[in-house]
Amino acid sequence: MWGALLRQVFQGERVCVFVAPKAIIINMRGAPWFSLRYGLDAPYVVASILAVGTLLLGVAAYFWVSAPAYFNPWELLWPLSFLLVGGWMLLYSGCIKLRHRYTLLRLAEVRAGDKVLDVGTGLGLLAVAAARLGADVVALDMWSAWDLGGNGRAGLERNAREEGVHLRVVEGDARSLPFPDGTFDAVVSNFVVHNIRGREDRERAVAEMWRVLRPGGILLISDIHHVGEYAQQLRPYAESLCIRRYFHTFPFSRALVARKPQ
């Protein structure tokens, strides 16, 4: 029972059977158990949550020591809740997403020799992993430090060097991709499109990703908001489309996988 539950949680709601591809096993051997090489997601939010939890825990500890007769153990619920959420966010950034990225690339059917575009690459979480699988990768971003701690082109290039892969790095806007139609075998994006304000601009970004995808290629958009909106836009044009849910990411996320007709 527990094995089935774990397979369900870590592979998404649409997956019933888990078969670990050799590529994932190979790429995770020797990987550090915890590393913030690919940045702390929402760093200011994480810092605020942990600070509030620590403050509330300090207040509760003060009353426990100074007035134990009036101390209620239930008062620990709020500080521990804040610390648990902050710890989960930290664990996701330093551990879970390093494994989850290979699940996403498997959904996108990324293989050696494929031309892959990572839109909103950040520090290269998906781009570097795809390159390690042997793909020819283009990593595109405008780099915002608000969304990801240490975000920047220099950090991306450092991660590529440290993992021994080569990437083509392009500074650009997802709403106006500087590539011809049908350039890539797979286009991937993780926790990016929801940051684009306004539905019209998000639709433009999704349309651009679809435009540069070759016939028969796969578009994968992993996000925490608006995934249904992306599906509504793409469904009339896709040969196949599905959405998978993941409850081990923080926040919970969904991955849209759409195949372009031949």
N, C-alpha and C positions, 0 to 999 in steps of 0.2 A: 504493500500500500504506500509506504513512504517513498519507495523508489519511483512509483508512478507519479506521485505528487510532485516530487522534485523535477522529474522530467517535464511535467506540465508547466511548472513555474518557470524553469530556466529556458525552455524552448518556445513558450508561447501557447496561447489557447488553442491554436489550430493544429498543433503537433501532438500525435499520439504515440509515436515510436521514436526513440532517440538512438541514432547511430553516430558515434563520434568519428568525423572524418580524420584521416591521417594528418591532414594539414594542420588541424587545430592541435592535435597531440604534439606534433613536431614543434609548432611555434610556441607552445606554452612550456616546453621543457626548458629549464634553466631560467625561466622568467621570475623576477622577484615577486614575493607574495604581496608586497605593498609598495607602490611607487606613485609619486605625484608628478612624474615626468610629463604626463599629458595634461597637467593642470588641475586645479581645484575648481569644480563647477560652481557657479554662483558664489564666489568667495566671500562677498560681503554679506550675503544671506547666511552662509554657514557660520561666519564669525559672529554675527548678531545673535543667532539662535544659541550658539554655545555660550556666549557671554551672558545672555538672559538666564539660561539654565544654571550657570555657575553662580550668578548673583542670587537667584532664588534658593539654590542649595545652601549658599552661605547664610542667608537669612533664616532658613529652616534650622540649620545647625546652631545658629546663635540662640534661638528660642529653646532648642533642645537642651543646650548647656545651661542657659541662664534661668529658664523657667520650665523645667521638665514636667511639672504638674499640669501645665497648660498646653503642652506639646501634643499635637495630633499626628500620628504617623501618616495619615492621608495627605497631610500638607507636603509630603515628599513627592506626591504624584506629579505635580506641575513641573518642578525642576528636573525630575528624572525623565519626564516626557520630552522636554526641550533637549536634554543631553542625548537621549536616545535618537531623536530625529537628526540632530547635528552629527552624531556619530555615524548614523546610517549614510548621510550625505558624504561624509569624509571617506567612509568605506567604499562607497560607490566610485568616487573619484580616484581612489588609490588602488582599488582591487577589482571590483566587479566589472567596471567598464573595460578593463584590459582583457577580460575573458569574453564579455558580451560582444565586442566588436567582431569576433570571428563568427558568431551566430548571425550577425547582420550581413557579413560578407558571403556567408554560405547562402542566405536567402537571395542575395543578388547574383548568385552563381558565378562569382569571380574566380577565374582560373588563370593559370600561367599563360602569358601572351595576350591577355585581354587588355584593351584600352579602357581605363577607368578614370572617371572624373569624380573627385571628392569636393562637393560644394560646401563651403563654410568649414574648411578643414581644421581650423584652429591650430593645435599643436601636432596635428597629423595622426590622430587616433586611428581613423579608418585608412587614411592614405598610406601610412607606413605599413600597416598590417597587410593591405592589398599588395604592396610592393614586395613584402616578404613572401607572399604567395606566388610571386613571379609575374604580376601584372605590370603593365606600362601605365604609370599613374601620373595624372595631372592634379595638383592640389591648389584649390582656389579659395581665397578669403579676403576680407577687408580688415580682420583682426581687431576685436574689441576686448579690452582688458576687463570690462564690467562683467561679461558673461563667463569668462574663464581666466583663472589666475595665471599670470605669466604669459598670457597669450601674445603671440607676435611671430613674425616671419623668422626671426633669428632662432626662436625656440623650436619651430618646426624643422628648420634645417639642422639644428643640433640633434634632434631626435632621429632624423633620417640618417645622419652620420653615425650616431651611436648604435643604431640597429643595422648598419651596413647596407642601406638601400639607397637608390637614386630616385628622386622625384623631380618632375618639372613643376616649379612653383610659380603661380600666376596671381597677381593682385587684381581682383575684379569683383564686380557686383553680380549677385545671383540673378538679378532682374534683367541683366544685359550681358549674357555670357559671350566672351570673345572667341567663339568657335563656330565653324560651319555646321550646317545641318548634318545629322547622322554621323557624328565623329566617333562616339564612344559605344563600346559594348555594354557598359554598365555605368550608371550615374548614381552616386550614393550621397546621402546627406544625413547628419545626425544632430538632433537638437538645435537646428538652425532656423528653419523657415518660420517658426512661431515668433522669432525675434523681429521679423519684418512687420512693421506696423501697417495696418490697413489691408483689408481683404483683397482689394484690387492689386496691390503690390505683391502680395503673397501669390495670387493667381498668376501674375506675370513671371515670378520666379519659377513656379512649377511648370508653366508653359515653356520657359527657356530650357529647363532640364529635359523636358520631353522632346523639344526640338533637336537638341544635340545628340540625342540617343539614336543609335542605328536601328533599322527595322529588325525585330527579333530580340532587341536588347532589353535589359531590365532596369527600371527606375526604382530605387529604394529610398524612402523618406522615413526616418525614425524621428518621432517628435512627441512632445508632451501635450500639445494643444492643436486643434484645427485639423487633425488627421482626416476626420470625416469630410471636411471641406475639400481637402486635396482629392479624396476619393470621388467625391461628387463631380469635381472638375475633370478627372481623368477617365472615369468609367465609360463614357461614350466612345472613347478612342482606344481603349486598351483591349488587347486580345484576352488577357486574364488579369484579375486584380483581387488581392486579398489583404486583410489587415490582421496583424497578430498583436496580442497584448503581452506585456512583460511587467511582472510585479516585483522583480528584484532590482530594477533600476530605480533611481530617485531623481525626480518624481517618477511614478509609474509612467510607462511609455507605450506607444503603439508604433508598429512598423508597417507602412504601406509598401506592398510589392506589386508593381504593375509591369506587364510585358507589352512591348510595342508590337503591333502586327507586322508580319513579314511584308 
